[in-house]
């Protein structure tokens, strides 16, 4: 039987804390979602001033990153590159800002961020992930 890495509650809190610190250091009002490798929500933090739609978008970015086992930016680039049929895929959150947490090449979970420009969402997600690995 195989074993796989998983995020613990302590990992989720460390990711949320580090991502929040990155966002606040830059003055960004975002929502940060952390999901397991199946895209199920483990933690969510909506910072003061983050728009009401950001919790749903961040959660969907985390879910899409988990199910696709890649950064959601890859999906956005695929669609922008002309593969419009991918828009009919049964996923939401196909925008940059969903980043997998990789442990020994395996997806242990994902982080989705929404509220600022795409590269800034990714920056916040990666800052959170750096706290655990």
ABEGO torsion letter per residue (X at the ends): XBBBBBBBAAAAAAAAAAAAAAAAAAGBBBBBBBBBAAGBBABBBBBBGBBAAAAAAAAAAAAAAAAAGBBAAAAAAAAAAGBAAAAABBBBGABBGBBBBBBGGBBAEBBBBBGBBAAAAAAAAAAAAAAAX
